[in-house]
Amino acid sequence: MRMTLTEAREWREWSIDDLVHYSGVSRATVYRIEAGTSANPSNDTVTKLENALRLKRGTLVFGPLKALAS
């Protein structure tokens, strides 16, 4: 199952502060990813987020949802 960062965070019932704490990714980066203004985060950032959320590699999707659906 693939999901956005917001969906994964809410599935874990975490606040943004929880995700920042457990992943070590800055709050600004998390906000940009969730807002869709950072559609191409670094591999290091993606790894930190997926590890913190206990997701398999490649679970998180980034970018405008319209582009992902096509």
N, C-alpha and C positions, 0 to 999 in steps of 0.2 A: 504494500500500500504506500502510495506517495502522498505527501502532504506539505503544506506550507509551514513556515516556522511558527506562525501564529496558531495554526491548527495543532501542531505538535505540542506547543507550550500549553495551550488550553487543555489538550488531552491529558497532560500531566498535572493539570490544575495548578500551574505555576504562574506567578506574576513575572513581569519582566525583570524585576529585581532578583527573583529566584534564579532565573536563567542566567543573568549576568554573574551572579555569585557562583553557580555551579560550573559554568562554562569558561569563565575568565575572559569572555568577549565583552568589549565595552558597551555601555548602555547606548551610546550614540550609534554604534554599528547595529545593534539589535533593532533599534528604532528605525534606522534606514532600511534594513532588510524587511521588516514587517510593513513599512510604508510603501515598499516597492521601488524605492529610489536607489537601492543597491541590489541590482539584479544579478550581479556576478561577484559574489564574495570569494575571497581567497580560499584555497584548499584547506589551509590551516584553520581558518574561521569555521568552515563547514564541518571539519573533523571535530573541532571543539564543541560545536553545537550538537552534532549528532551523538557524540560520546556522552555529553552531559544529559541529553534526553534519552539515552540508552536506545538509540535507533540504529538500524543497520545502515551501512554506508550506501548513499544514493537514495535514501528515503526522502530527504528534504528537497523540495523544488523551489526555484527562485525565479523571479521575473513576473511580468504581467500575466495574469491567469488566462486572458484571451489568447495570448501567444502559446501558452502551454496546452490549451485545449485543441489547437489545430494540428 
